[in-house]
Amino acid sequence: MHVSAAHNNIPLMKHKIEVMCSVYPWVQMIVLSELAAHGPLTYFAQEFPNEDEKVFQELAKKFNIWLIPGSMFQKKADGKIYNTSTVINPQGEIVGRYDKMFPFYPYETGVEGGNEFLIFDVPNIGRFGITICYDMWFPETSRTLAVNGCEVIIHPTLTGTIDRDIELSLVQATAATNQCYIFDINGLGDGGTGRSIVCGPDGRVLYQASTGPELIPIELDMERVKKSREDGLLRLGQPLKSFRDRKVKFDIYEPTRTFPALEELGSLSKPTRMKQIEQAMKEPIIDPQGKSDLEGFF
């Protein structure tokens, strides 16, 4: 769906949901992209619950669907801003909210990271978990959901950068290593470059969208997850069982551990050319005729 940072996108989201439910009345859950409602500007951050959530609650109840309307910026009581995804059940009730754990620093400044996972059960279907965009780059997030029984990971994203191909490979790898379905839903316009992707528990691509707006109806076979986890990926690797039976303790996660190799990387900041420019100013290049490369500028 095309997302604009200049105006409210909820009327368009509402229209898309209505069309989806009309064309594909068998659909039981609808997912939209990260920050679809208002785009990627923290200017539109608001407290939760709010009127926007109520609109989506009414739609979920009207069409008797599970609804995950991407995410919105939430301003909490302490003034801090989070990127929050809301899960709504077919009764129009809010099942839970998930705060993105890894904001896209240093580019997503002013946004705090969450510290709690959201796992929910869809009766007679299976167990679902939520991650948002940059969370996917940290395998601990998806693995935590998988070992807690999640069979489907819902992953709203907003990617408009040149690393989309890398992200698509991450989705496949994450689905395979955790033997689960993953729905990676990207927006368009100010909401990303599209190419949403759905992968199955063997890592294979079930569907990949184009760079245009699409409705993507996908029917899941939850038995595929069970079969993959019990018999192995393509009847080969069994990563979750191997993780369960591991002998190693990963002490890198101890809160007090520090790593010189990581400390040497410097601050988490945008790359610039300032160091090179400063060095050039200190050591101007002299040509064979004795003239400075800066001569004539000062």
C-alpha positions in Angstrom: 0.0 0.0 0.0 1.2 3.5 -0.8 2.1 5.4 2.4 2.3 9.2 2.6 4.2 11.1 5.3 2.2 14.2 4.5 -1.3 13.1 5.5 -3.3 10.5 7.4 -3.3 7.1 5.5 -6.1 5.5 7.6 -8.9 6.1 5.1 -6.8 4.2 2.4 -6.0 1.5 4.9 -9.7 1.2 5.7 -10.5 0.9 2.0 -7.8 -1.8 1.4 -9.2 -3.8 4.3 -12.7 -3.5 3.0 -11.6 -4.6 -0.5 -9.6 -7.5 0.9 -12.6 -8.8 2.9 -14.9 -8.4 -0.1 -12.7 -10.1 -2.7 -11.3 -12.8 -0.3 -14.1 -13.3 2.3 -12.3 -16.4 3.6 -9.3 -14.4 5.0 -9.0 -14.6 8.7 -6.1 -12.2 9.4 -4.9 -9.0 7.6 -1.5 -7.4 8.1 -0.3 -4.0 6.9 3.2 -2.5 6.7 5.2 -0.7 9.4 4.1 2.9 10.1 1.4 2.6 7.5 -1.1 4.9 9.3 1.0 8.1 9.4 4.3 7.4 7.7 7.8 7.5 9.2 7.6 10.9 11.1 7.6 10.9 14.9 5.7 14.2 14.6 2.5 12.1 14.5 3.3 10.1 17.7 0.4 9.9 20.0 -0.7 8.2 23.2 -2.3 4.8 23.2 -5.2 3.8 23.2 -6.4 6.4 20.7 -9.0 7.1 18.1 -6.9 5.5 15.3 -6.8 2.2 17.2 -10.6 2.4 17.6 -11.1 2.6 13.8 -9.1 -0.6 13.4 -10.9 -2.3 16.3 -14.3 -1.5 14.6 -13.0 -2.9 11.3 -11.8 -6.1 12.9 -15.1 -6.6 14.6 -17.1 -5.7 11.5 -15.3 -8.2 9.3 -14.6 -10.8 12.0 -10.9 -10.8 11.4 -7.6 -10.6 13.2 -6.1 -7.3 12.3 -2.5 -6.1 12.6 -2.5 -2.6 11.1 1.3 -2.3 10.8 2.5 0.1 13.5 2.3 3.7 14.7 4.6 5.9 16.8 3.4 5.8 20.4 4.2 8.6 22.9 4.2 7.1 26.4 3.5 9.0 29.6 7.2 9.7 30.1 7.4 11.4 26.8 9.4 8.7 25.1 8.4 7.5 21.6 8.1 3.9 20.6 7.3 2.2 17.3 4.3 0.1 18.3 2.3 -2.6 16.6 -1.2 -3.5 17.8 -2.8 -6.9 17.5 -6.7 -6.9 17.4 -8.9 -10.0 17.5 -12.2 -10.6 15.6 -14.1 -9.3 18.6 -12.4 -5.9 18.2 -10.4 -6.4 21.3 -6.7 -5.4 21.6 -4.8 -8.6 22.4 -1.5 -6.8 22.9 0.9 -4.2 21.7 4.5 -4.8 20.7 7.2 -2.1 20.8 10.0 -2.5 18.2 13.1 -3.7 20.0 15.7 -2.4 17.6 15.0 1.1 16.1 17.1 1.7 13.0 19.9 3.6 14.7 21.5 6.0 13.9 18.9 6.9 11.3 15.7 6.4 13.5 16.8 8.9 16.2 14.4 9.9 18.9 12.8 6.4 19.1 13.2 4.1 22.0 13.6 0.3 21.8 11.1 -2.0 23.5 12.1 -4.9 25.8 9.1 -7.3 25.8 8.0 -9.9 23.2 4.4 -10.3 22.1 3.2 -13.9 21.5 -0.5 -14.7 20.9 -2.6 -17.7 20.1 -5.2 -17.8 17.4 -7.7 -20.4 18.5 -7.8 -23.6 16.4 -5.0 -22.2 14.2 -1.7 -21.7 16.0 0.8 -19.5 17.8 2.0 -16.1 16.4 4.7 -13.6 17.3 5.5 -10.1 16.2 8.7 -8.4 15.1 9.2 -5.1 13.3 11.6 -4.2 10.5 15.2 -3.9 11.9 14.4 -6.6 14.5 14.9 -9.2 11.8 18.7 -8.3 11.7 19.0 -9.7 15.2 18.4 -13.4 15.1 17.8 -13.6 18.9 14.4 -11.9 18.4 13.0 -14.6 16.0 14.7 -17.5 17.8 13.0 -16.3 21.1 9.6 -16.4 19.4 10.3 -19.9 17.8 11.5 -21.6 21.0 8.3 -20.3 22.7 6.2 -22.1 20.2 5.5 -19.4 17.5 4.7 -21.0 14.2 4.1 -17.7 12.3 6.1 -14.5 12.7 4.3 -11.4 11.5 6.9 -8.8 10.4 5.7 -5.4 9.3 8.5 -3.4 7.7 9.3 -0.1 6.1 12.3 -0.4 3.8 13.1 2.2 1.2 16.8 1.7 1.2 19.2 -0.2 -1.1 19.5 -3.2 1.2 16.1 -4.6 0.4 17.7 -7.6 -1.4 19.7 -8.4 1.8 16.5 -8.2 3.9 14.7 -10.6 1.5 17.5 -13.2 2.1 17.3 -12.6 5.8 13.6 -13.4 5.7 14.3 -16.7 4.0 17.1 -17.6 6.3 15.1 -16.7 9.4 12.1 -18.8 8.2 14.5 -21.8 7.6 16.5 -21.6 10.8 13.4 -21.2 12.9 11.2 -23.6 10.8 8.2 -21.2 10.7 6.2 -19.0 8.4 7.3 -15.4 8.1 5.2 -12.6 6.6 7.4 -9.6 5.8 5.1 -6.8 4.7 6.7 -3.7 3.2 4.9 -0.5 2.1 5.3 1.8 -0.9 6.0 5.5 -1.4 7.1 7.0 1.9 6.4 3.6 3.3 9.1 1.6 1.4 9.9 0.0 -1.9 7.4 -2.9 -1.7 8.5 -6.4 -2.6 6.8 -7.9 0.4 7.6 -11.6 0.9 6.1 -14.7 2.5 8.3 -17.6 3.3 7.4 -21.1 4.6 9.0 -23.2 7.3 11.5 -24.7 4.9 12.7 -21.2 3.9 11.1 -21.4 0.4 9.4 -18.3 -1.0 5.6 -18.8 -1.1 5.1 -15.4 -2.7 7.0 -12.3 -3.4 5.2 -9.1 -4.4 6.2 -6.6 -7.0 7.0 -2.9 -6.4 3.4 -2.0 -7.0 0.4 -2.2 -4.6 -1.0 -5.7 -4.1 -3.4 -7.7 -2.0 -1.7 -10.9 -1.0 -4.1 -13.7 0.0 -2.1 -16.6 1.5 -3.5 -19.8 3.0 -1.3 -21.4 5.6 -0.9 -25.1 6.3 0.2 -25.2 10.0 0.9 -28.9 9.7 3.9 -27.9 7.5 5.5 -26.2 10.5 4.9 -29.3 12.8 6.3 -31.6 10.1 9.3 -29.5 9.5 10.1 -29.2 13.2 9.6 -32.9 13.8 11.1 -34.5 10.6 13.6 -31.8 9.7 13.8 -29.1 7.0 13.3 -31.0 3.8 13.8 -34.0 6.0 17.3 -32.8 6.6 18.5 -30.3 9.2 16.6 -30.0 12.5 17.9 -26.7 13.9 15.3 -26.2 16.7 16.0 -29.7 18.1 19.7 -29.1 17.8 19.3 -25.8 19.6 17.3 -27.5 22.3 20.0 -30.2 22.8 23.0 -27.9 22.7 25.9 -28.3 25.1 27.2 -24.8 24.7 26.3 -21.8 26.9 26.3 -18.6 25.0 27.9 -16.3 27.5 28.0 -13.4 25.1 24.5 -12.5 26.4 25.6 -12.0 30.0 24.7 -8.4 30.9 28.2 -7.7 32.4 30.2 -8.9 29.4 32.1 -6.4 27.3 33.9 -7.1 24.1 37.0 -5.1 23.1 36.4 -5.9 19.4 33.0 -4.2 19.6 34.1 -1.3 21.8 36.8 -0.5 19.1 34.0 0.1 16.5 33.3 3.6 17.8 30.0 5.3 18.4 26.7 4.4 16.8 26.6 7.3 14.4 26.1 8.1 10.7 29.2 7.7 8.5 30.6 11.0 7.3 33.6 12.3 5.4 34.7 14.7 8.2 37.7 12.7 9.3 39.1 12.7 5.8 38.4 16.4 5.3 40.0 17.3 8.6 43.1 15.2 7.8 43.4 16.9 4.4 43.2 20.3 6.0 46.1 19.3 8.3 48.3 17.8 5.6 47.7 19.7 2.3 49.1 18.0 -0.8 52.0 19.8 -2.3 52.6 19.5 -6.1 56.1 19.3 -7.6 56.1 23.1 -8.2 55.6 23.7 -4.5 52.0 24.9 -4.6 49.5 23.8 -2.1 46.3 22.2 -3.3 44.5 24.7 -1.2 46.2 27.8 -2.7 43.8 30.3 -4.1 41.0 29.3 -1.7 42.2 31.3 1.3 
